Amino acid sequence: MSVLSLAFLLTFLAGLATGIGSLLAFFAKTTNTKFLSFSLGLSAGVMIYVSMIDIFFKAKDALTDALGETEGYWVTVLGFFAGMVLIALIDNLIPKYSNPHEVKKVEDMDKPKSAVNDPDLMKMGVFTALAIGIHNFPEGIATFVSTLQDPAIGVAIAIAVAIHNIPEGIAVSVPVYYATGSKKKAFRLSFLSGLSEPIGAIVAYLILMPFLNDMVFGIIFSMVAGIMIFISIDELIPAAKKYDETHLSIYGIMTGMAVMALSLLLIS
């Protein structure tokens, strides 16, 4: 398989994880909060470690080769914070009542009869799906570009993104199922929200690929590092803590960092 095909495949699979979250909501009787807490923490650990130890410095190397030591370092740092600002702006554009990061549980699927055909709940589900779609778009670009640069890093990011997409699938499914009583509609909307990630990869391929030199790559990669750090601090760690109040999320973060560190050592 070519690196390009792998980049598209990983981005598509990461996006599909929202559908997995939806299926869990339908077929599991209870939420394994300890597992989710550990997994989300692990995802955050992977993202934080790979962003700060690998992606940032690969961006710096590319930009210093293109612009010189001082200017390249400045552009790397600016790109890093620009990635944070971009994802923060996207978050601020999302209506608060349709926050896709609100913790939902499988048990919430036990809907009261009065909730069926509730237009407010349906609106919440649709807006949550739209919010996740908008939010996942830059994640698709990040996974795609990272895989093109280093397939091992791309795999790690895709797994981390997929893990954090699972609770988002539950967040879409719960209000839609409440409102419609239809598992098919809830799954369909959840699945569609995840497709924004492969769409992000397609946009990156069509628009960015023709211009992908050291400078463009360095800027994109530095922004990817900022995006990953913001997602970890703003979404993954708080969600992990909400699913379980113990130290499981911290253990997950430590495990994610250790796994990523070992992976980088083995492939270096």
Buried (B, 14 or more C-beta within 10 A) or exposed (E): EEEBEBBBBBBBBBBBBBBBBBBBBBEBEEBBBEEBBBBBBBBBBBBBBBBBBBBBBBBBBBBBEBBEEEEBBBBBBBBBBBBBEBBBEBBEEBEEEBBBBBBBBBEBBEBEEEBBEBEEBBBBBBBBBBBBBBBBBBBBBBBBBBBBBBBBBBBBBBBBBBBBBBBBBBBBBBBBBBBBBEBEBBBBBBBBBBBBBBBBBBBBBEEBEEEBEBBBBBBBBBBBBBBBBBBBBBBBBBBBBBBBEEEBBBBBBBBBBBBBBEBBEEEE
